[in-house]
Amino acid sequence: MSGLPAVTAAQLLSKMLDFQKNSHAESLAKELARVDPDFLGSFGLESLLQSEGCRKAVLHILKVYIERRES
């Protein structure tokens, strides 16, 4: 996966998971919680964390993922 599309995808997913702005965020978060951690890891989130413009989006995605996996 190339860097620019990965950053764009992470930022879009982060916006989709915004519970205050997206009425479908809860449904999306429930589906995200079903994702296998190995599959999620295949997107190279560690390298995306190094991107200044993407760090906040990736941390938000991981926060929602962890919260939903625990509940």
N, C-alpha and C positions, 0 to 999 in steps of 0.2 A: 504494500500500500504506500503510495507516495505521500510525502509530508503535507502538502497543501490540501489535498482532498481529505486527509485524515483530520487535520485541524478544523476544516469546514464541517465535517461530519460531527466531530466532538462538540463544536459550538452549537450546531443545530440540535443535537440531542439534549444538550444542557438547557436550551431554550424550551424544548418540548417538555422537559421535566420540571419546568417552573410552575409550581402549584398555584401561584397567585395570578398567572397570566394565561394558563392553558387548562381548560376544563377537562381535557383528556389526560392530564398528567398522571392522575392516580392509576388509570388503566395501563398507561405506558410503564409506569414504575412497577406495577405487578408483573407485567411481562418481562421486564428487565431482571426482576428477581429470580425468574426461572432460568435465566441464562447460566450455562456452565462456566465457572470461573476460568477454565482453560480456554474456552472460546473467547471470553472477554479479553483475556491476556494476549490472544493472537493479534489484537489490534495495536500492540506496542504502546500501551498507555504510558509506560515509563518514559519513553522517548518524547511523547507528547507533553509530559509534565515539564520538559526542558524548554518548551516553546513559550515565550513570554505571553503571546496572545491566546494561548490555549490552556494554560495552567488552571485558571479559575474554572473553566468549563469541565475539565477532566476531574478536578477535585469534587465538583458538584455531582457529576455522574457517579463517581465512586462512593460518595456519601449516600446518595439515594440508593445505590445498589446494595451497600452494606446494611443500611437501615431496613430495606425490604427483605433481604435474605435472613435477617435476624428475627423478623416478626412472623 
